[in-house]
Amino acid sequence: MSAIAYLNFDGIAEQAIEFYAEALSSNEVKKVKFSDFPQDPNCPLPENELNMIMESSIEFAGGKIMMSDVLPSMKVVTGELVKGNNILISLVIDDKQKLEEYFNNLSVDGHVLMPISNTPWSSCFGMLVDKFGVSWKFNSDADKFLDKVTSNKQ
């Protein structure tokens, strides 16, 4: 299991990835754009959103930071990005039962943004804001997803 700082950006994640990777002397950078992922033909993303970062990670000195852009269309769910809500804690755990347990515990008196569910990028994914206003992302397959998509791009 790992708890990872997760940074959300408003269309500038790629610039942030480059900055943090250099500043932290990153030894590995992985990034997936929305265009790297199959689109729903019934609801295609506009061109400007396709070039945004869907998921990324930079590894450095034994640590990791993950980053992504929040699509304009997702702001209905996440709210507008302002300093303070652009940072969240991402729990990446293979044990889906434990991930769901943490999700349920942290959601008490909080606000569920996306219930734990199977998504195209993860077999167990969810998002919530806890009762103290801390944002959490739960993902059983973050590393596997990044590895799969980035290896297909090479």
One Martini backbone bead per residue (centre of mass of N, CA, C, O) as a GRO file, in nm:
protein
  154
    1MET     BB    1   0.100   0.034   0.016
    2SER     BB    2   0.006   0.378  -0.073
    3ALA     BB    3   0.059   0.719  -0.003
    4ILE     BB    4  -0.028   0.989  -0.226
    5ALA     BB    5   0.039   1.267  -0.369
    6TYR     BB    6  -0.220   1.468  -0.534
    7LEU     BB    7  -0.231   1.666  -0.831
    8ASN     BB    8  -0.432   1.925  -0.952
    9PHE     BB    9  -0.519   2.064  -1.277
   10ASP     BB   10  -0.588   2.343  -1.524
   11GLY     BB   11  -0.411   2.238  -1.798
   12ILE     BB   12  -0.088   2.218  -1.650
   13ALA     BB   13   0.041   1.935  -1.585
   14GLU     BB   14   0.278   1.910  -1.783
   15GLN     BB   15   0.439   2.143  -1.662
   16ALA     BB   16   0.453   2.028  -1.373
   17ILE     BB   17   0.601   1.770  -1.438
   18GLU     BB   18   0.857   1.900  -1.547
   19PHE     BB   19   0.927   2.062  -1.297
   20TYR     BB   20   0.929   1.834  -1.077
   21ALA     BB   21   1.126   1.641  -1.218
   22GLU     BB   22   1.363   1.840  -1.208
   23ALA     BB   23   1.357   1.941  -0.909
   24LEU     BB   24   1.361   1.610  -0.808
   25SER     BB   25   1.523   1.418  -0.982
   26SER     BB   26   1.385   1.221  -1.159
   27ASN     BB   27   1.376   0.859  -1.245
   28GLU     BB   28   1.050   0.869  -1.317
   29VAL     BB   29   0.814   0.908  -1.594
   30LYS     BB   30   0.455   0.912  -1.612
   31LYS     BB   31   0.213   0.951  -1.893
   32VAL     BB   32  -0.142   1.026  -1.956
   33LYS     BB   33  -0.354   1.094  -2.199
   34PHE     BB   34  -0.668   1.110  -2.313
   35SER     BB   35  -0.574   1.018  -2.609
   36ASP     BB   36  -0.460   0.726  -2.497
   37PHE     BB   37  -0.765   0.677  -2.459
   38PRO     BB   38  -1.045   0.547  -2.524
   39GLN     BB   39  -1.326   0.673  -2.673
   40ASP     BB   40  -1.645   0.777  -2.659
   41PRO     BB   41  -1.845   0.808  -2.936
   42ASN     BB   42  -2.094   0.948  -2.769
   43CYS     BB   43  -1.846   1.120  -2.590
   44PRO     BB   44  -1.641   1.317  -2.699
   45LEU     BB   45  -1.363   1.491  -2.670
   46PRO     BB   46  -1.225   1.769  -2.690
   47GLU     BB   47  -0.927   1.864  -2.812
   48ASN     BB   48  -0.823   2.019  -2.552
   49GLU     BB   49  -0.867   1.756  -2.364
   50LEU     BB   50  -0.687   1.534  -2.501
   51ASN     BB   51  -0.404   1.687  -2.401
   52MET     BB   52  -0.455   1.607  -2.129
   53ILE     BB   53  -0.395   1.483  -1.811
   54MET     BB   54  -0.499   1.184  -1.661
   55GLU     BB   55  -0.212   1.048  -1.575
   56SER     BB   56   0.059   1.055  -1.325
   57SER     BB   57   0.421   1.006  -1.252
   58ILE     BB   58   0.677   1.072  -1.006
   59GLU     BB   59   1.003   0.960  -0.930
   60PHE     BB   60   1.183   1.005  -0.608
   61ALA     BB   61   1.374   0.917  -0.355
   62GLY     BB   62   1.129   0.694  -0.296
   63GLY     BB   63   0.910   0.869  -0.425
   64LYS     BB   64   0.569   1.006  -0.498
   65ILE     BB   65   0.388   1.179  -0.761
   66MET     BB   66   0.065   1.273  -0.861
   67MET     BB   67  -0.103   1.376  -1.178
   68SER     BB   68  -0.367   1.603  -1.307
   69ASP     BB   69  -0.634   1.690  -1.498
   70VAL     BB   70  -0.927   1.883  -1.496
   71LEU     BB   71  -1.195   1.867  -1.655
   72PRO     BB   72  -1.441   2.076  -1.726
   73SER     BB   73  -1.665   1.844  -1.710
   74MET     BB   74  -1.573   1.759  -1.399
   75LYS     BB   75  -1.653   2.019  -1.224
   76VAL     BB   76  -1.932   1.920  -1.137
   77VAL     BB   77  -1.795   1.720  -0.929
   78THR     BB   78  -1.524   1.877  -0.809
   79GLY     BB   79  -1.502   2.154  -0.884
   80GLU     BB   80  -1.326   2.415  -0.859
   81LEU     BB   81  -1.005   2.517  -0.879
   82VAL     BB   82  -0.821   2.572  -0.579
   83LYS     BB   83  -0.643   2.657  -0.341
   84GLY     BB   84  -0.669   2.330  -0.162
   85ASN     BB   85  -0.822   2.128  -0.393
   86ASN     BB   86  -0.547   2.027  -0.561
   87ILE     BB   87  -0.507   1.834  -0.311
   88LEU     BB   88  -0.450   1.482  -0.252
   89ILE     BB   89  -0.518   1.153  -0.143
   90SER     BB   90  -0.369   0.852  -0.262
   91LEU     BB   91  -0.492   0.520  -0.267
   92VAL     BB   92  -0.280   0.236  -0.336
   93ILE     BB   93  -0.453  -0.083  -0.355
   94ASP     BB   94  -0.492  -0.418  -0.417
   95ASP     BB   95  -0.687  -0.445  -0.179
   96LYS     BB   96  -1.020  -0.406  -0.218
   97GLN     BB   97  -1.134  -0.444   0.065
   98LYS     BB   98  -0.953  -0.231   0.202
   99LEU     BB   99  -1.031   0.006   0.022
  100GLU     BB  100  -1.335   0.001   0.098
  101GLU     BB  101  -1.296   0.041   0.398
  102TYR     BB  102  -1.161   0.316   0.383
  103PHE     BB  103  -1.384   0.456   0.229
  104ASN     BB  104  -1.612   0.413   0.436
  105ASN     BB  105  -1.470   0.548   0.677
  106LEU     BB  106  -1.411   0.835   0.531
  107SER     BB  107  -1.727   0.897   0.451
  108VAL     BB  108  -1.803   0.976   0.721
  109ASP     BB  109  -1.951   1.284   0.705
  110GLY     BB  110  -1.912   1.312   0.407
  111HIS     BB  111  -1.829   1.328   0.043
  112VAL     BB  112  -1.930   1.161  -0.235
  113LEU     BB  113  -1.814   1.173  -0.567
  114MET     BB  114  -1.721   0.855  -0.612
  115PRO     BB  115  -1.796   0.557  -0.608
  116ILE     BB  116  -1.711   0.254  -0.579
  117SER     BB  117  -1.571   0.125  -0.892
  118ASN     BB  118  -1.578   0.017  -1.213
  119THR     BB  119  -1.337   0.110  -1.453
  120PRO     BB  120  -1.141   0.153  -1.731
  121TRP     BB  121  -0.878   0.217  -1.517
  122SER     BB  122  -1.036   0.051  -1.279
  123SER     BB  123  -1.158  -0.200  -1.054
  124CYS     BB  124  -1.109   0.030  -0.808
  125PHE     BB  125  -1.290   0.336  -0.776
  126GLY     BB  126  -1.265   0.654  -0.585
  127MET     BB  127  -1.428   0.954  -0.433
  128LEU     BB  128  -1.360   1.196  -0.159
  129VAL     BB  129  -1.478   1.399   0.116
  130ASP     BB  130  -1.413   1.462   0.418
  131LYS     BB  131  -1.513   1.609   0.721
  132PHE     BB  132  -1.234   1.802   0.683
  133GLY     BB  133  -1.183   1.847   0.353
  134VAL     BB  134  -1.041   1.595   0.250
  135SER     BB  135  -0.906   1.458  -0.034
  136TRP     BB  136  -0.986   1.139  -0.199
  137LYS     BB  137  -0.820   0.860  -0.364
  138PHE     BB  138  -0.913   0.542  -0.513
  139ASN     BB  139  -0.676   0.274  -0.628
  140SER     BB  140  -0.592  -0.048  -0.747
  141ASP     BB  141  -0.452   0.038  -1.064
  142ALA     BB  142  -0.248   0.271  -1.124
  143ASP     BB  143   0.019   0.132  -1.205
  144LYS     BB  144  -0.093  -0.058  -1.422
  145PHE     BB  145  -0.210   0.159  -1.605
  146LEU     BB  146   0.047   0.318  -1.662
  147ASP     BB  147   0.214   0.083  -1.772
  148LYS     BB  148   0.030  -0.001  -2.005
  149VAL     BB  149   0.007   0.271  -2.162
  150THR     BB  150   0.312   0.345  -2.180
  151SER     BB  151   0.402   0.079  -2.328
  152ASN     BB  152   0.215   0.129  -2.585
  153LYS     BB  153   0.370   0.404  -2.674
  154GLN     BB  154   0.670   0.272  -2.740
   0.00000   0.00000   0.00000
